[in-house]
Structures are given as C-alpha cells and as structure tokens.
Amino acid sequence: MLATLALLLQAAGDPPVYDGRLKQTEVRIPRVEATVTIDGALDEAVWRSAARLTGFTQYRPIDSRPAADSTEVLAWYAPDAIYFGIRAYEAHGNVVRATLADRDNIDADDNVQILLDTFNDRRRALLFAVNPYGAQEDGVRSEGLAGAAGGQNAGFRFDGVIDLNPDYVYQSHGRLTPFGYEVEVRIPFKSLRYQSGATQDWGLQVVRTTQHTGYEDTWAPVVRASASYLIQSGSLKELTGMRRGLVMDVSPEFTSHVDGAPQATEYGYGTVDPQIGLNLRWGITQNLSLTGTADVGQVTVNQRFALFFPEKRPFFLEGLEQFDTPNALIYTRRMVSPVAGAKLTGKVGGTAVAYIGAVDEDNPFIPGTDHPIVNLLRLRRDLGASSTLGVAYTDRIEGSAYNRVLGADARVVWKKIWFSDAQFVGSWTQDAAGVRAGELWDVTFYDRTGRSYGNHGELVGISPDFQASSGFVNRVNVVQARIFNRFSIYGKPGALLEQGTTFFMIQPTWRYHDFPGSTLEGSLGETILLTLRGGWGVNANWQNNHQRFDPPDYAGYATSGVGTPFVVPHGLYNLWGGNVGFNTPNRALTLNANLGAGQGAIFAEAAEGRGLNAFVGLTWKPTTALRIDGQWVHQRLTRARDGSRFSTANIPRLKIEYQLSRAIFFRYVGQYVSQEQAALVDPRTGQPLYFFDPDSASYFQVGPQVRHDFRNDLLFSYRPTPGTVFFFGYGASLSEPTAFSFRDLRRTSDGFFLKASYLYRM
C-alpha cells in the first residue's frame, strides 16, 4: 500500500497518458493559453503538460499485433489551434525514409497521419500527414461510397477512400533524431469545419507508416473484421473555448498563357491571354463554408470507355468529398471554366449539405451555344452509428436543352462486419435528339468484411437513355453483377509470408433489356496478393472471359465504299489470360513490374486477339532533394486468326523533381507516346472496313493510325501555403515519322504559362 501511494504521489503532476492497446481512447487534452515555435523541436514547457498517446498496434499487413516500433503523440490546444507533437522511435538503426517533398508526395517516406473527425459522425475525417521533415500531405478519408463499389471491401482495401485533392492551411516541421524522428504540427481552427456548440467531441486516430518494414500502425486499435474503419477511432473529449474568429479567405488569381503552332510559312505564337480571377471562402458558421469564384500516360488503343481524371482546381476542392455519390452522379470536371459560381458545404445537425451553382464557359466546339447553367446538390443524413441516407440532384441547362438527374441512396451497416447499399436514380434529358428519360439502379445485397473471409454481391443496371451530363457514368445499356469471395491468411511473427489474400470474381454483363437472359460479356477470375517480410509484394491473377459484340456499336461499319452492311461476328468464348508482378519496398531505389498475356477482344474489328502487356517502374532518390521516376508501358495486340499485328504501344516516361526547399521545386516530365494501329479489316474476309461519315454522307476506309509524339514539360513552383502559389512552366509537343529515331522531330505545339495567386486570410 505504501509503494502504491508513493507511485500515485509521484504521478500526480504528470500529464495524462492514453494507451491505445489498453483501449484508453477517450482523450482529454489540456487547453493552454500559449503559443510555440513550429521548428520540429518539442522543447517548450507546454509540451511537458500535453496529453500523451501511446500503445500503437499494427493494422497492416496484420491487425491486432503490438507495433514493432513505438510512437508517442503529444496533444494540447490553444484557443485558436490544436497542436500535436510526434516522437517516432526507430529500433532498427538508421533506416528512417525521409525526403524534402512537394505537397501530397510523401507516401514513399515514413509518415504519420492525424485523422480528425470534427463532426464526430464516423463517416469522414480530415487527414493531416507529415513526413520526418514535416513535409505535408492532406485530404479526406471517407467511409463507403466509392470504396465499396466494385468489391473493394471484398478484395483490396477495407477502410474506405482517401482523397488527397483538398489542401488545408496548417504548419509543421520535423527533424531526424538519434532515436528516430520528431515532428511538430499546428492546425488552426480557421482551417477546419466542425460542429456548432460550446463543447466539442471529435473523433481521433493517428496512423504511422514505416517504410523499411512496410507496416502501418494505429493508435486506436483497428481490426479488419469491421465494415467501418472510422468507427473504431478514438475521441477527443470536451474541447471548449475554441475561437475561429472571422473565417474569410480571399485569393486573387492571375493566369496567362501563350501557345505556339505551325503557321503557313513559319512557326508562330498567338496572343497572350491574361486572366484575372477571385476565389472567396467565407466560414458562415463553424460548420458551413461558402465559396465563390469568378473567373499520366495511358494506352488508348482498344479503349472503349471514357477515362476518369481527378479534380485539381482550387474552387472545387473545398468540401469536394461531400459531393460523393455511388456511381459518380456528380463530377465537377464536367464544368469547363465557370464564369461565376458559388458553393456551400458543411453539416447541419446530422445532415451533410453540399451545393454548387455556376455559369459555365461556352462550349468551344459548338459555336453559338449559350452559357450552361449548372446546379449540383447533395444531401446526406446520418442514421445510427454508421448508416446513411442520401439524395442527389443535378441539372445542366443550355438554352432549350437540359439534363436533370434525381437520385436517392442508402447504406446500412449491420452486425458490425456486414453492410448493404442501394441507389435508385432517374434522368430526364432534352436536346437535339429529342426528349427521353432513363434510370440507374445499384443494389449491394451484401458485403462481409471479415478478417479471414469476405464477400460482396452487387447488381447494377443503367438503361440505354440514362444520361448524367454533370456526372461520370461512362457506360449505359448494361446490367452487371459483381460477385467476390475473399480468403486471407496471416503469417506468424517473423515469417517470410506476412499476409496472403486470394479472391475469386464473377462479373457477368447483360444488355439492359436482355437481363436476365443471355449475357453480353463476362469474366471469371482469381487474384492473389502476397505481402512478404520487409515490405515486398507479389501479385498474380488469371481470368477466363467471354465477349459478344453489340450490333449497335458497329452500325456505321461497311465492307465496301458503297455501304455494304458489316455482319457482326459471333461471340468469343474461353478467352484465357493472366499476369504476374512484384514490388520492392520503398527505399532509395524502388522497383515494381508487371507482365501479362492472354486472349482478348479487338473491339475495333469485332475480332479475337492475343495481347501482351508489360509495365516497369523505377524510383531513385539519390539525395533527400532529388527524386527520379521512370516507367515504361508496353502493349502489343495481334490478330488470333493469322498472327498479324493489330496494334503496338510503347510509352516511356521520365519525371525528375528537385525540391530546393519545402516551398520551391523544379520538375521536368518527358513522355514519348508511340502507338500504331493497322488498317481495319473484316475478320471473316480480310477485306478493308469502311466507316460512314455523316458530315460528308459517304464512306471512308479506316486506314492505319500512327502516333509518335514526344512531350516535354518544365515547371518551376513556389507554393509556401495552399492558396499562395507561383507557377511558371513551358511545354512542347514534338512528332516524328519513325518511332524513337529522334532525328526528324518537328515541333507541333508548345506554350508558356504563368499562374500567381495569394491567399489573404482574415
């Protein structure tokens, strides 16, 4: 008793300790009227009174084991900001991976992520990540939606979606130490949206990634056998006296560019195009934000559907995650360049609110079009601990033409490791083709997110007349089933195989009105993923496909110049294929490669082909400031009937980045795209194929296509904080008749651009 009393008296003045392994995850951090210098040294007196978070456990590749390296996180808050101090201990010697890195480019470094669920709803959390030098990465981690679509929870990630596009203003600095590294972080309340109320409870999780082992550790223990990652987070309790003050961000912006192109007699440049714009962000309340504005190489041979590109423009990034819907009904890149627009994002009670209204730029490809008027609305209501109910509405009006989409969706989590989703959408369109209506429906009947066994069963249908002009739905007139079964095994501590996962996939696809009759296409396959000791990875898969060719896709084809109809060949069955690949740990020299081969469809000719695909990627970091990335993509497709070449593609790419400081970097990107495709021929007769041109009302032969383009881009970037940037760049495109000869290159276009903006925060 006397010994116990002595220990209690000794600890009476010590700051509180919260051990994650002991489930001490309800944290009360001290409020201190103080400021510190963010220099990466936790030597000010206030840090000695901060709450301490310890007891991390491993999450990836194997959950529920004690972390191999210890981590200590110190936390306290002042009236205007919350502070975190990180001490990351490394017991394996000088193996910390750290570089000077541009924003959002620290995934190959050791790093620590701070997840703040400021609405305490366990649906979304703001992500603030730092590497050992304090270089930043930020974004939003979300539950459900795109993370569940396509069976992700059954086979790949279990923990939702991470969107790194949003940028927040916060301060961080770090340094290497004899024990590992330590980092200091200050997050102003002005940069956050959170609940109304004098007393706040926030969700809190801290994640540490160690590159030399490939391990990911969490402070609050996270198990794989759960349909929700964020619901397993800890909590910051009873935050009071928080003062944001006036939240008003004003960002005047200046952009200019000049483009060059070959002229009749010489190469010339157009006129300089200066533009001035303004972005305004107003925090109406601490949970609502109003924003206003005024004005990688991919193989495209044999590509059937549009490619998705992420949003990067500042006006759209604030609160972008709140516009998420199943099947991407809202895709802001559909707006070319708003002349004027306003956006409202935030949360009222248990309802997330997101709205964009904008007047877009005229369509440059359709003369005489009116300025499109766009409205995007997304509401999402929390139900219970993790379930949700949502509504989405979009409209786009161009003169007398319009497209309107209205949909509802729900996500229900049950028995902790199961969830079900449903979405039902209608669209109404009027344009030059007439008036029509369509529907989209998507039902995930079950998804089991177990530790050793998981499954996913989903059915999605999109009618022929469905159109989402403000979304990204790149295929219609189909019904597709997605059935996945996953099995995982875990190695013992110190074993060569740390985790092995295999999942079986069945994906039949029907024409919309044929369902549930004969299928249009489908695949059966298995994927194997192995994680080995030290961060090595091995992957392999096999698949068996079948493919029928849809006659409407070949309506413009003919077998002669006078329009002899093209008879669509019968379907292809038992198309076998597979690939193998590996990746090395993230070190000074990192390599990943993949090789695949198999039978497949040549869609342009409605014929069977034989494909070979190869990818090699190499990353070299000779110093903390220099990073060199190289990759090569190769694809070859031959005709199965005679072995003749149909297409080849070779795309080497080189990116060199020199990070002079945290704010200044130089980048060069060079990419050579060599793609060749043979003239189209009838797979039955070998005779040339013709295509109908509606403009000339005649048929033309589809001849060979050749592309040998060499693109070079140089960029100087100064970005001290999000919103304050200076970019100056030059890009040039060159072309030559013979691939990789580099003797007859001719410049086809080039251009200079400049962008400058300044964030003024009130």
Secondary structure, 3 states (H helix, E strand, C coil): CHHHHHHHHHHCCCCCEEEHHHCCCEECCCECCCCCCCCCCCCCHHHHHCEEEECCEEEECCCCEECCCCEEEEEEECCCEEEEEEEEECCCCCCCCCCCCCCCCCCCCCEEEEEEECCCCCCEEEEEEECCCCCEEEEEEECCHHHCHHHHHHHCCCCCEEECCCCCCCEEEEEEECCEEEEEEEEEHHHCCCCCCCEEEEEEEEEEEECCCCEEEECCCCCCCCCCCHHHCEEEEEEECCCCCCCEEEEEEEEEEEEEEECCCCEEECCCCCEEEEEEEEEEECCEEEEEEECCCCCCCCCCCCCCCCCCCHHHHCCHHHHCCCCCCCCHHHCCCCCEEEEEEEEECCEEEEEEEEECCCCCCCCCCCCCEEEEEEEEEEECCCEEEEEEEEEEEECCEEEEEEEEEEEEEECCCEEEEEEEEEEEEEECCEEEEEEEEEEEEEEEECCCEEEEEEEEEECCCCCCCCCCCCCCCEEEEEEEEEEEEECCCCCCEEEEEEEEEEEEEEEHHHCCCCCCEEEEEEEEEEEECCCEEEEEEEEEEEECCCHHHHCCEECCCCCCECCCCCCEEEEEEEEEEEECCCCCEEEEEEEEEEEEEECCCCEEEEEEEEEEEEEECCCCCEEEEEEEEEEEEEECCCCCEEEEEEEEEEEEEEECCCCEEEEEEEEEEEEEECCCECCCCCCECEEEECCCCEEEECCCEEEEEEEEEEEEEEEEECCEEEEEEEEEEEECCCCCCCCCCEEEEEEEEEEEECCEEC
